[in-house]
């Protein structure tokens, strides 16, 4: 009796395998073709796409710091990372007050003109509080009109404005360009001292003003006590800060600008108004420049013209 076919075929070594486990040649050829085609597509994509290195800032190097690093010190991946564009950075208007820390005119100037105006324009100005003193390139001595205590007051205010923010335990690790004390803090601290300038430089009084305005008192004390008269006295031209060096720089700069009276207010590098012997003098706009609103309006006008 003839048996029904069992659909067995020759297997390896003469063995038999059911047909359902035998390779299906037609389907294998189709898969191979698809695989080859996929590889070709992927290869073409890799070869034709633009070559670019990943722009990833290392965790220990913030982009704000890396932008100020010399190229030779950048990790490889930083060289191809775009730095912050300066095209859209607002152009702040220079505003400067030249004062002496123990001068009554400086107190009135800050409290009657600068502070009220700054409440309206602090985001539009590059404000600087500068100090008037006598200094020469030939001597390390600095003389202040109201005595050595005033020199200390000047240094304290300069130190407060130039301390790193937020405070750091090791100033030698700071980059060349580092964030400084926000103006709202340093100006508040200076006003606190000037408000009772007779008490400058009482330690308890200075400490109180520093605490009120979030200034690191220990760092402030180190800066004001620094004996170095070299503005680049720190390692590689970096901090620790020297109040003495900062005051010398301010004094020489003021002399170069011809500023001698406390308080002299300069806007956009030109004299705006002068407070001298309890009176406003040489103020622009027929004396109206002594009014905070007039100063604020002029800053806004300049700002709108440049931004």
C-alpha positions as YAML, in Angstrom:
chain: A
units: angstrom
residues:
- id: 1
  name: UNK
  ca: [0.00, 0.00, 0.00]
- id: 2
  name: UNK
  ca: [1.42, 3.34, -1.00]
- id: 3
  name: UNK
  ca: [2.00, 5.71, 1.87]
- id: 4
  name: UNK
  ca: [0.95, 9.31, 1.81]
- id: 5
  name: UNK
  ca: [3.81, 11.77, 1.36]
- id: 6
  name: UNK
  ca: [5.10, 13.10, 4.66]
- id: 7
  name: UNK
  ca: [6.74, 16.23, 3.09]
- id: 8
  name: UNK
  ca: [10.12, 15.23, 4.40]
- id: 9
  name: UNK
  ca: [13.27, 16.44, 2.69]
- id: 10
  name: UNK
  ca: [16.95, 15.81, 2.82]
- id: 11
  name: UNK
  ca: [18.53, 17.47, 5.80]
- id: 12
  name: UNK
  ca: [22.15, 18.01, 6.65]
- id: 13
  name: UNK
  ca: [24.09, 14.80, 6.71]
- id: 14
  name: UNK
  ca: [21.33, 12.87, 5.01]
- id: 15
  name: UNK
  ca: [18.87, 13.40, 7.82]
- id: 16
  name: UNK
  ca: [15.33, 14.41, 7.28]
- id: 17
  name: UNK
  ca: [13.60, 17.56, 8.42]
- id: 18
  name: UNK
  ca: [9.99, 18.57, 8.25]
- id: 19
  name: UNK
  ca: [9.40, 21.14, 5.54]
- id: 20
  name: UNK
  ca: [8.28, 23.79, 8.04]
- id: 21
  name: UNK
  ca: [11.76, 23.93, 9.57]
- id: 22
  name: UNK
  ca: [13.60, 24.08, 6.28]
- id: 23
  name: UNK
  ca: [14.91, 27.48, 5.17]
- id: 24
  name: UNK
  ca: [12.55, 29.28, 2.86]
- id: 25
  name: UNK
  ca: [14.96, 30.55, 0.23]
- id: 26
  name: UNK
  ca: [12.64, 33.06, -1.41]
- id: 27
  name: UNK
  ca: [11.94, 34.95, 1.83]
- id: 28
  name: UNK
  ca: [15.60, 34.96, 2.86]
- id: 29
  name: UNK
  ca: [16.59, 36.56, -0.42]
- id: 30
  name: UNK
  ca: [13.97, 39.28, 0.10]
- id: 31
  name: UNK
  ca: [15.24, 40.08, 3.60]
- id: 32
  name: UNK
  ca: [18.83, 40.22, 2.37]
- id: 33
  name: UNK
  ca: [17.89, 42.71, -0.32]
- id: 34
  name: UNK
  ca: [16.03, 44.88, 2.18]
- id: 35
  name: UNK
  ca: [19.01, 44.80, 4.54]
- id: 36
  name: UNK
  ca: [21.45, 45.83, 1.79]
- id: 37
  name: UNK
  ca: [19.15, 48.67, 0.72]
- id: 38
  name: UNK
  ca: [18.86, 49.91, 4.33]
- id: 39
  name: UNK
  ca: [22.63, 49.91, 4.74]
- id: 40
  name: UNK
  ca: [23.04, 51.93, 1.55]
- id: 41
  name: UNK
  ca: [20.51, 54.54, 2.72]
- id: 42
  name: UNK
  ca: [22.18, 54.88, 6.13]
- id: 43
  name: UNK
  ca: [25.62, 55.13, 4.53]
- id: 44
  name: UNK
  ca: [24.52, 57.86, 2.15]
- id: 45
  name: UNK
  ca: [23.01, 59.83, 5.06]
- id: 46
  name: UNK
  ca: [26.19, 59.62, 7.13]
- id: 47
  name: UNK
  ca: [28.38, 60.67, 4.20]
- id: 48
  name: UNK
  ca: [26.25, 63.60, 3.07]
- id: 49
  name: UNK
  ca: [25.11, 65.14, 6.36]
- id: 50
  name: UNK
  ca: [27.03, 68.24, 7.65]
- id: 51
  name: UNK
  ca: [29.88, 67.39, 9.99]
- id: 52
  name: UNK
  ca: [29.50, 69.11, 13.36]
- id: 53
  name: UNK
  ca: [30.86, 68.47, 16.80]
- id: 54
  name: UNK
  ca: [28.47, 68.37, 19.68]
- id: 55
  name: UNK
  ca: [28.24, 71.69, 21.46]
- id: 56
  name: UNK
  ca: [28.05, 70.56, 25.06]
- id: 57
  name: UNK
  ca: [29.52, 72.67, 27.84]
- id: 58
  name: UNK
  ca: [31.34, 70.57, 30.43]
- id: 59
  name: UNK
  ca: [29.51, 70.64, 33.74]
- id: 60
  name: UNK
  ca: [32.44, 72.36, 35.45]
- id: 61
  name: UNK
  ca: [32.72, 75.18, 32.89]
- id: 62
  name: UNK
  ca: [29.63, 77.43, 32.69]
- id: 63
  name: UNK
  ca: [29.18, 79.02, 29.26]
- id: 64
  name: UNK
  ca: [29.31, 82.49, 30.84]
- id: 65
  name: UNK
  ca: [32.81, 81.70, 32.09]
- id: 66
  name: UNK
  ca: [33.95, 79.83, 28.98]
- id: 67
  name: UNK
  ca: [33.15, 82.82, 26.80]
- id: 68
  name: UNK
  ca: [35.91, 84.73, 28.60]
- id: 69
  name: UNK
  ca: [38.47, 81.91, 28.49]
- id: 70
  name: UNK
  ca: [41.39, 82.21, 26.04]
- id: 71
  name: UNK
  ca: [40.92, 79.75, 23.16]
- id: 72
  name: UNK
  ca: [44.08, 77.86, 24.05]
- id: 73
  name: UNK
  ca: [42.55, 76.93, 27.42]
- id: 74
  name: UNK
  ca: [39.22, 75.77, 26.03]
- id: 75
  name: UNK
  ca: [38.39, 72.07, 25.97]
- id: 76
  name: UNK
  ca: [38.13, 70.88, 22.35]
- id: 77
  name: UNK
  ca: [34.35, 70.86, 22.28]
- id: 78
  name: UNK
  ca: [34.20, 74.50, 23.42]
- id: 79
  name: UNK
  ca: [35.94, 75.82, 20.30]
- id: 80
  name: UNK
  ca: [32.94, 75.05, 18.10]
- id: 81
  name: UNK
  ca: [30.34, 76.33, 20.52]
- id: 82
  name: UNK
  ca: [28.85, 79.73, 19.70]
- id: 83
  name: UNK
  ca: [29.58, 82.45, 22.21]
- id: 84
  name: UNK
  ca: [26.90, 84.85, 23.35]
- id: 85
  name: UNK
  ca: [25.97, 87.33, 20.64]
- id: 86
  name: UNK
  ca: [26.71, 90.94, 21.45]
- id: 87
  name: UNK
  ca: [24.30, 92.23, 18.81]
- id: 88
  name: UNK
  ca: [21.28, 92.09, 21.11]
- id: 89
  name: UNK
  ca: [23.01, 93.18, 24.32]
- id: 90
  name: UNK
  ca: [21.41, 96.44, 25.53]
- id: 91
  name: UNK
  ca: [23.71, 99.47, 25.38]
- id: 92
  name: UNK
  ca: [23.59, 100.93, 28.87]
- id: 93
  name: UNK
  ca: [24.17, 104.63, 29.44]
- id: 94
  name: UNK
  ca: [27.26, 105.56, 31.53]
- id: 95
  name: UNK
  ca: [26.29, 107.29, 34.78]
- id: 96
  name: UNK
  ca: [28.94, 108.17, 37.36]
- id: 97
  name: UNK
  ca: [29.08, 110.00, 40.67]
- id: 98
  name: UNK
  ca: [32.50, 111.19, 41.91]
- id: 99
  name: UNK
  ca: [32.44, 111.61, 45.69]
- id: 100
  name: UNK
  ca: [34.38, 111.64, 48.97]
- id: 101
  name: UNK
  ca: [32.92, 109.22, 51.51]
- id: 102
  name: UNK
  ca: [32.91, 111.66, 54.46]
- id: 103
  name: UNK
  ca: [31.65, 114.67, 52.51]
- id: 104
  name: UNK
  ca: [28.22, 116.19, 53.33]
- id: 105
  name: UNK
  ca: [27.75, 117.14, 49.67]
- id: 106
  name: UNK
  ca: [28.20, 113.49, 48.70]
- id: 107
  name: UNK
  ca: [25.44, 112.48, 51.11]
- id: 108
  name: UNK
  ca: [23.02, 115.04, 49.67]
- id: 109
  name: UNK
  ca: [24.00, 114.18, 46.10]
- id: 110
  name: UNK
  ca: [23.31, 110.48, 46.53]
- id: 111
  name: UNK
  ca: [20.13, 110.84, 48.53]
- id: 112
  name: UNK
  ca: [18.57, 113.76, 46.63]
- id: 113
  name: UNK
  ca: [19.53, 112.89, 43.05]
- id: 114
  name: UNK
  ca: [21.25, 109.57, 42.39]
- id: 115
  name: UNK
  ca: [19.13, 107.18, 44.47]
- id: 116
  name: UNK
  ca: [15.72, 108.58, 43.43]
- id: 117
  name: UNK
  ca: [16.80, 108.51, 39.77]
- id: 118
  name: UNK
  ca: [18.22, 104.99, 40.05]
- id: 119
  name: UNK
  ca: [14.84, 103.71, 41.18]
- id: 120
  name: UNK
  ca: [13.62, 104.48, 37.66]
- id: 121
  name: UNK
  ca: [16.69, 103.80, 35.50]
- id: 122
  name: UNK
  ca: [18.85, 101.18, 37.23]
- id: 123
  name: UNK
  ca: [18.26, 98.76, 34.34]
- id: 124
  name: UNK
  ca: [19.32, 101.32, 31.74]
- id: 125
  name: UNK
  ca: [22.59, 102.68, 33.16]
- id: 126
  name: UNK
  ca: [26.10, 101.42, 33.75]
- id: 127
  name: UNK
  ca: [26.49, 103.10, 37.14]
- id: 128
  name: UNK
  ca: [29.83, 103.74, 38.79]
- id: 129
  name: UNK
  ca: [30.59, 105.31, 42.15]
- id: 130
  name: UNK
  ca: [34.08, 106.84, 41.99]
- id: 131
  name: UNK
  ca: [36.22, 108.51, 44.63]
- id: 132
  name: UNK
  ca: [38.29, 111.68, 44.70]
- id: 133
  name: UNK
  ca: [41.70, 111.63, 46.40]
- id: 134
  name: UNK
  ca: [45.24, 112.85, 45.83]
- id: 135
  name: UNK
  ca: [47.67, 110.30, 44.42]
- id: 136
  name: UNK
  ca: [50.73, 110.32, 42.19]
- id: 137
  name: UNK
  ca: [52.51, 107.76, 40.06]
- id: 138
  name: UNK
  ca: [55.77, 108.50, 41.90]
- id: 139
  name: UNK
  ca: [54.59, 107.77, 45.45]
- id: 140
  name: UNK
  ca: [52.59, 105.06, 47.18]
- id: 141
  name: UNK
  ca: [50.88, 107.64, 49.40]
- id: 142
  name: UNK
  ca: [47.21, 108.56, 48.98]
- id: 143
  name: UNK
  ca: [45.70, 111.60, 50.69]
- id: 144
  name: UNK
  ca: [42.01, 112.16, 51.32]
- id: 145
  name: UNK
  ca: [40.57, 115.62, 52.04]
- id: 146
  name: UNK
  ca: [38.77, 114.57, 55.23]
- id: 147
  name: UNK
  ca: [41.61, 112.47, 56.62]
- id: 148
  name: UNK
  ca: [42.70, 108.82, 56.70]
- id: 149
  name: UNK
  ca: [39.27, 107.68, 57.90]
- id: 150
  name: UNK
  ca: [37.80, 108.92, 54.63]
- id: 151
  name: UNK
  ca: [40.34, 106.89, 52.67]
- id: 152
  name: UNK
  ca: [39.15, 103.81, 54.56]
- id: 153
  name: UNK
  ca: [35.54, 104.67, 53.77]
- id: 154
  name: UNK
  ca: [36.41, 105.07, 50.09]
- id: 155
  name: UNK
  ca: [38.17, 101.71, 50.05]
- id: 156
  name: UNK
  ca: [35.27, 99.96, 51.79]
- id: 157
  name: UNK
  ca: [32.81, 101.20, 49.18]
- id: 158
  name: UNK
  ca: [35.11, 100.30, 46.30]
- id: 159
  name: UNK
  ca: [35.70, 96.85, 47.74]
- id: 160
  name: UNK
  ca: [31.97, 96.26, 48.18]
- id: 161
  name: UNK
  ca: [31.33, 97.12, 44.53]
- id: 162
  name: UNK
  ca: [34.09, 94.82, 43.27]
- id: 163
  name: UNK
  ca: [33.66, 91.74, 45.45]
- id: 164
  name: UNK
  ca: [32.73, 88.55, 43.58]
- id: 165
  name: UNK
  ca: [29.06, 87.66, 43.69]
- id: 166
  name: UNK
  ca: [28.01, 85.25, 44.96]
- id: 167
  name: UNK
  ca: [30.85, 85.21, 47.53]
- id: 168
  name: UNK
  ca: [33.56, 82.61, 47.04]
- id: 169
  name: UNK
  ca: [35.89, 81.02, 49.57]
- id: 170
  name: UNK
  ca: [38.92, 81.10, 47.26]
- id: 171
  name: UNK
  ca: [39.17, 84.25, 45.16]
- id: 172
  name: UNK
  ca: [42.26, 82.93, 43.37]
- id: 173
  name: UNK
  ca: [40.03, 80.44, 41.50]
- id: 174
  name: UNK
  ca: [37.91, 83.18, 39.93]
- id: 175
  name: UNK
  ca: [38.09, 83.69, 36.15]
- id: 176
  name: UNK
  ca: [39.49, 86.92, 34.74]
- id: 177
  name: UNK
  ca: [35.96, 88.23, 34.21]
- id: 178
  name: UNK
  ca: [33.77, 87.41, 37.18]
- id: 179
  name: UNK
  ca: [30.33, 88.65, 38.31]
- id: 180
  name: UNK
  ca: [30.55, 91.45, 40.86]
- id: 181
  name: UNK
  ca: [28.23, 92.67, 43.58]
- id: 182
  name: UNK
  ca: [24.87, 93.78, 42.10]
- id: 183
  name: UNK
  ca: [24.66, 97.57, 42.05]
- id: 184
  name: UNK
  ca: [21.52, 97.55, 44.20]
- id: 185
  name: UNK
  ca: [23.59, 95.99, 47.02]
- id: 186
  name: UNK
  ca: [26.82, 97.96, 46.69]
- id: 187
  name: UNK
  ca: [25.04, 101.30, 46.27]
- id: 188
  name: UNK
  ca: [22.78, 100.51, 49.21]
- id: 189
  name: UNK
  ca: [25.84, 99.70, 51.31]
- id: 190
  name: UNK
  ca: [27.55, 102.95, 50.29]
- id: 191
  name: UNK
  ca: [24.44, 104.98, 51.10]
- id: 192
  name: UNK
  ca: [24.22, 103.26, 54.49]
- id: 193
  name: UNK
  ca: [27.77, 104.38, 55.32]
- id: 194
  name: UNK
  ca: [27.33, 107.89, 53.94]
- id: 195
  name: UNK
  ca: [24.05, 108.34, 55.80]
- id: 196
  name: UNK
  ca: [26.11, 108.44, 59.02]
- id: 197
  name: UNK
  ca: [29.51, 109.26, 57.54]
- id: 198
  name: UNK
  ca: [30.74, 110.57, 60.90]
- id: 199
  name: UNK
  ca: [30.87, 106.94, 62.09]
- id: 200
  name: UNK
  ca: [33.14, 105.74, 59.29]
- id: 201
  name: UNK
  ca: [35.17, 103.51, 59.84]
- id: 202
  name: UNK
  ca: [33.70, 102.07, 63.09]
- id: 203
  name: UNK
  ca: [33.82, 98.29, 62.76]
- id: 204
  name: UNK
  ca: [30.39, 97.67, 64.27]
- id: 205
  name: UNK
  ca: [28.82, 100.29, 62.01]
- id: 206
  name: UNK
  ca: [30.46, 98.91, 58.86]
- id: 207
  name: UNK
  ca: [29.45, 95.37, 59.84]
- id: 208
  name: UNK
  ca: [25.85, 96.46, 60.32]
- id: 209
  name: UNK
  ca: [25.67, 98.12, 56.88]
- id: 210
  name: UNK
  ca: [27.29, 95.08, 55.26]
- id: 211
  name: UNK
  ca: [24.77, 92.70, 56.83]
- id: 212
  name: UNK
  ca: [21.84, 94.90, 55.85]
- id: 213
  name: UNK
  ca: [22.82, 94.81, 52.19]
- id: 214
  name: UNK
  ca: [24.13, 91.27, 51.81]
- id: 215
  name: UNK
  ca: [27.83, 92.13, 51.62]
- id: 216
  name: UNK
  ca: [30.32, 89.50, 52.83]
- id: 217
  name: UNK
  ca: [31.93, 91.33, 55.75]
- id: 218
  name: UNK
  ca: [34.98, 89.05, 55.98]
- id: 219
  name: UNK
  ca: [35.73, 89.48, 52.27]
- id: 220
  name: UNK
  ca: [35.15, 93.21, 52.62]
- id: 221
  name: UNK
  ca: [37.59, 93.38, 55.53]
- id: 222
  name: UNK
  ca: [40.24, 91.39, 53.64]
- id: 223
  name: UNK
  ca: [39.97, 93.70, 50.64]
- id: 224
  name: UNK
  ca: [40.13, 96.92, 52.67]
- id: 225
  name: UNK
  ca: [43.06, 95.58, 54.73]
- id: 226
  name: UNK
  ca: [45.09, 94.42, 51.71]
- id: 227
  name: UNK
  ca: [48.44, 96.22, 51.79]
- id: 228
  name: UNK
  ca: [49.25, 95.64, 48.14]
- id: 229
  name: UNK
  ca: [49.12, 98.81, 46.05]
- id: 230
  name: UNK
  ca: [49.24, 96.80, 42.83]
- id: 231
  name: UNK
  ca: [45.89, 96.53, 41.01]
- id: 232
  name: UNK
  ca: [47.18, 93.23, 39.60]
- id: 233
  name: UNK
  ca: [48.39, 92.02, 42.97]
- id: 234
  name: UNK
  ca: [46.53, 88.72, 42.88]
- id: 235
  name: UNK
  ca: [47.79, 85.58, 41.14]
- id: 236
  name: UNK
  ca: [47.93, 86.13, 37.34]
- id: 237
  name: UNK
  ca: [46.36, 89.56, 37.73]
- id: 238
  name: UNK
  ca: [43.31, 88.22, 39.53]
- id: 239
  name: UNK
  ca: [41.94, 88.84, 43.04]
- id: 240
  name: UNK
  ca: [42.49, 89.03, 46.02]
- id: 241
  name: UNK
  ca: [41.21, 92.56, 45.73]
- id: 242
  name: UNK
  ca: [43.09, 95.48, 47.21]
- id: 243
  name: UNK
  ca: [41.09, 98.47, 48.40]
- id: 244
  name: UNK
  ca: [44.28, 100.51, 48.32]
- id: 245
  name: UNK
  ca: [44.88, 99.67, 44.67]
- id: 246
  name: UNK
  ca: [41.24, 100.36, 43.76]
- id: 247
  name: UNK
  ca: [41.38, 103.78, 45.43]
- id: 248
  name: UNK
  ca: [44.65, 104.64, 43.71]
- id: 249
  name: UNK
  ca: [43.13, 103.77, 40.33]
- id: 250
  name: UNK
  ca: [40.08, 105.92, 41.05]
- id: 251
  name: UNK
  ca: [42.17, 108.85, 42.27]
- id: 252
  name: UNK
  ca: [44.41, 108.85, 39.20]
- id: 253
  name: UNK
  ca: [41.44, 108.43, 36.88]
- id: 254
  name: UNK
  ca: [39.61, 111.34, 38.51]
- id: 255
  name: UNK
  ca: [42.68, 113.54, 38.15]
- id: 256
  name: UNK
  ca: [42.93, 112.64, 34.47]
- id: 257
  name: UNK
  ca: [39.27, 113.57, 33.99]
- id: 258
  name: UNK
  ca: [39.79, 116.85, 35.86]
- id: 259
  name: UNK
  ca: [37.19, 116.00, 38.53]
- id: 260
  name: UNK
  ca: [37.97, 117.75, 41.83]
- id: 261
  name: UNK
  ca: [34.63, 118.45, 43.51]
- id: 262
  name: UNK
  ca: [32.55, 116.04, 45.57]
- id: 263
  name: UNK
  ca: [29.92, 115.44, 44.31]
- id: 264
  name: UNK
  ca: [30.31, 115.60, 40.52]
- id: 265
  name: UNK
  ca: [27.72, 113.68, 38.49]
- id: 266
  name: UNK
  ca: [28.65, 112.69, 34.95]
- id: 267
  name: UNK
  ca: [26.19, 111.30, 32.42]
- id: 268
  name: UNK
  ca: [27.38, 109.76, 29.16]
- id: 269
  name: UNK
  ca: [30.93, 110.95, 29.94]
- id: 270
  name: UNK
  ca: [29.93, 114.62, 30.34]
- id: 271
  name: UNK
  ca: [29.35, 116.65, 33.52]
- id: 272
  name: UNK
  ca: [25.64, 116.63, 34.35]
- id: 273
  name: UNK
  ca: [25.55, 118.40, 37.71]
- id: 274
  name: UNK
  ca: [27.78, 119.38, 40.65]
- id: 275
  name: UNK
  ca: [26.92, 119.55, 44.35]
- id: 276
  name: UNK
  ca: [29.32, 121.88, 46.18]
- id: 277
  name: UNK
  ca: [29.05, 123.64, 49.56]
- id: 278
  name: UNK
  ca: [25.41, 122.66, 49.92]
- id: 279
  name: UNK
  ca: [24.39, 124.00, 46.49]
- id: 280
  name: UNK
  ca: [23.78, 122.57, 43.03]
- id: 281
  name: UNK
  ca: [26.07, 124.11, 40.42]
- id: 282
  name: UNK
  ca: [26.77, 123.76, 36.71]
- id: 283
  name: UNK
  ca: [23.68, 121.61, 36.20]
- id: 284
  name: UNK
  ca: [22.44, 121.09, 32.65]
- id: 285
  name: UNK
  ca: [19.11, 122.33, 31.33]
- id: 286
  name: UNK
  ca: [19.35, 125.64, 33.19]
- id: 287
  name: UNK
  ca: [19.79, 123.95, 36.55]
- id: 288
  name: UNK
  ca: [16.96, 121.46, 36.08]
- id: 289
  name: UNK
  ca: [19.49, 118.61, 35.95]
- id: 290
  name: UNK
  ca: [19.46, 118.51, 39.76]
- id: 291
  name: UNK
  ca: [15.98, 116.97, 39.64]
- id: 292
  name: UNK
  ca: [15.84, 113.14, 39.63]
- id: 293
  name: UNK
  ca: [13.00, 113.11, 37.10]
- id: 294
  name: UNK
  ca: [14.99, 115.21, 34.62]
- id: 295
  name: UNK
  ca: [18.00, 112.91, 34.96]
- id: 296
  name: UNK
  ca: [15.81, 109.83, 34.54]
- id: 297
  name: UNK
  ca: [14.10, 111.27, 31.46]
- id: 298
  name: UNK
  ca: [17.44, 112.06, 29.82]
- id: 299
  name: UNK
  ca: [18.70, 108.53, 30.48]
- id: 300
  name: UNK
  ca: [15.54, 107.10, 28.93]
- id: 301
  name: UNK
  ca: [15.94, 109.35, 25.90]
- id: 302
  name: UNK
  ca: [19.55, 108.23, 25.40]
- id: 303
  name: UNK
  ca: [18.54, 104.61, 25.96]
- id: 304
  name: UNK
  ca: [15.78, 104.76, 23.35]
- id: 305
  name: UNK
  ca: [18.19, 106.26, 20.84]
- id: 306
  name: UNK
  ca: [20.71, 103.42, 21.24]
- id: 307
  name: UNK
  ca: [18.51, 100.38, 21.75]
...
